[in-house]
Structures are given as C-alpha cells and as structure tokens.
C-alpha cells in the first residue's frame, strides 16, 4: 500500500460532483485487503467512509 500525489479532480462529465474529502476511514471489509487475505488489483483505492463538502457540480445537476 502507498500514498501518492495525484492531480486535483475536476468536472469532466455532466453528472460529476466535486467533494473534497475532509475525513475518511477504512472499515472491516477493507482490512481483508490490507492484511493480504483477499486480492486487490493495482491502482484501486482504499477507504469508502468519506465525508466532505460539495463544492462544484456538473451541468446534469439542479439545485
């Protein structure tokens, strides 16, 4: 597992939403991969318990 810098996200498709993540965590289902008990293909990201604030939406979204 590694942490690396990636380019800032941007709106690319009409249904995209930009949400800078302020808090995240891994949960039990992620631990299987962290501990090598199940496979995880290269390039996949851990963590799906995210919180943040919507700062931009694509044109498909209405307010």
KAVENRA-V271950 format. One line per field, one symbol per residue. ss: DSSP state (@ for helix, = for strand, . for the rest). phi: phi as a letter, one per 20 degrees, with the letter a starting at -180 (. if undefined). Layout:
ss = ???
phi = ???
This chain:
ss = ................=======....@@@@@@@................=======......
phi = .bdbfcfffbfdcgefcecffdbbbecgfffgffemecfbfgnfdenbddcacfdacfffedd
